[in-house]
């Protein structure tokens, strides 16, 4: 996905105001339907608030939950996964219907992320790489974001959820 103009906008805004906008917030405002009532800047502000105010508390509670979950025997975790996958209402209430992972922000260069999804739609933002692209009939170096969308659907059997993977 060509993100050259979006990243240029974010860089220009940072130069003018000193505020670095959230690239993840920009992608969320473009992709996810439920946020259509919010502007990109509103989404950006929410992401920044969560990161600054409750990051420590969220991280602590997630660490405790993760530790507890991983301490369980593997067969119990597998039972949990099977029950969760077969109960979409529970997943929707507790996890949501769309998940977004921005793993590309942890490194430099391009690259794809491979998530393990439990939501009906899981979008993974990978790395950004400079590559040649055709713009208005000319070849230019552009910035491309690796985006992977995993859509859970009933492919072969209704009791087994098989993911459909799209690389955009």
N, C-alpha and C positions, 0 to 999 in steps of 0.2 A: 504494500500500500504506500503510495507516494505521500510523504508527510512534509515535504520541503517547505511549502507555503505556511503550513501550520507552525512549524518550528521557527520559521522566519518571523511570523507574527509574535510568537512568544519571546524571541530574542529582542525584537524591536520594543515590545512592551517593557521588558526588563531594562533596556537602555533608557527609556523615557521616564519610567516610574520607580525603578529600582526593585520592583516586585517580580519575582520569577513565577510565572503561572504554572500550574500543574498540567503536564502533558497528559497524564492519565485522566484528569478531569476533562480535557479537550476530547479525548477518545470516547470517554463515557457519554459526553453530550452528543456525540455523532452517532454512536452505535445503539445505545439502549433506549428502547421505546418509552419506558416508564418515566424517564427524566425529561420528557418533552415539555413539561410545564416549567422547567427551570432553565436559566441561561447558563452558558459555559462558566461565567464568573461566579454564579451562585454555587455551582457544583465545585469549582475550584476552592471557594471559601469553606465549604463543608469538609472537603478533603483536608485542607490545612488545619481546620479546627480539631478534627479527629486526631491528626498527627501530633499536634502540639499539646492539647489538653488531656487526652485520655490514652495516649500511646503507652505510657508506663503501666496504667491499670489494666488495659486490654492485654498487653503483653504478659503481665503476671498471671492473669486469669487463664489466658490461653496456654501458658506454659504448664500450669497446674493441671488443666483439663487434658492436655496432650500427654503429660507424664502419667496421669491416671489411666488414660486410654491405652497407652503403649505398655503399661504394666500388666494389663489384662492378657490372659492367654490368647494366642492367635485364633483359636477356634471360636472364642467369644466375639472377637472383633469381626470375624467373617460373618457370624450370625447377625451382628449389628448391621453390617453393610448390606446383607441380603434383605433384611427387614426394611431398612431405609430405602433401598432402591425400589422395592415393591410397594412402598407407601408414598406416592408423590405428594399427597396432601401434607404429610408430616414434613417432607423436605421443603415444600413451599413455605409452610409456617415458620420453620426453624432455620432454614438456610437461605431461602429465596428461590427465584426461578432463573436468575442470571448471576454468574460469577465472573469476575475479571481479575486476572493475575498479570501484573506488570513486572515480569521478571527481567526484562531488558534494562531496567533502571539500575540493576546491580552490576553491570559490566559495560565494557566498551565494544563496539562493533556489532555486526549482525549476528543472527542466530535464532533458532526456533526453540520455543518452550514446549514441553510435553506434559500437560497436567493430568491428574486423575480427577475426573469430574463426577459429581453427584447431582449437580443441577441440570435441568433440561438444556441450558445453554451455558457453555463455559468458554470464555474468550481469553486467550493468552497473548499478551503483547511481548514479543521477543525483542531482539536488538534492532538497532537502526544502522544501516550500512549505506555508504555512498556508492551509487551505481549509475551507469549511463541510462538515460531514458529519452524518449522522443517527445519533445514539447514544441507545439506549433511547427512541426516539420523539421526541427533541428535537434541534434543530439546534445544533451546537457547532462552534467553530473547532478543527480538528484538524491534526496535522502529517502530511503525505503524502510518502512517498518515491517517486520515479520509478524503477521497476525495469524493466529490459528483459532478457528471456531470449532468447538466440539458440540455437536447436537445429539442429545440422547434420543433415541427413537426405537420403536419396536420394529426391528428389521426381519428376523426370521421367526421367532416365537414370541407371543405376547407376554410370556412369563420371564423372558430374558431380555434385559435392556442392552442393546448393542449401540455403541457410539458411531456416529457418522462424522467424519473429520473433513473439514474444509480448510485449505490453506489459501489465504487471500493475499 
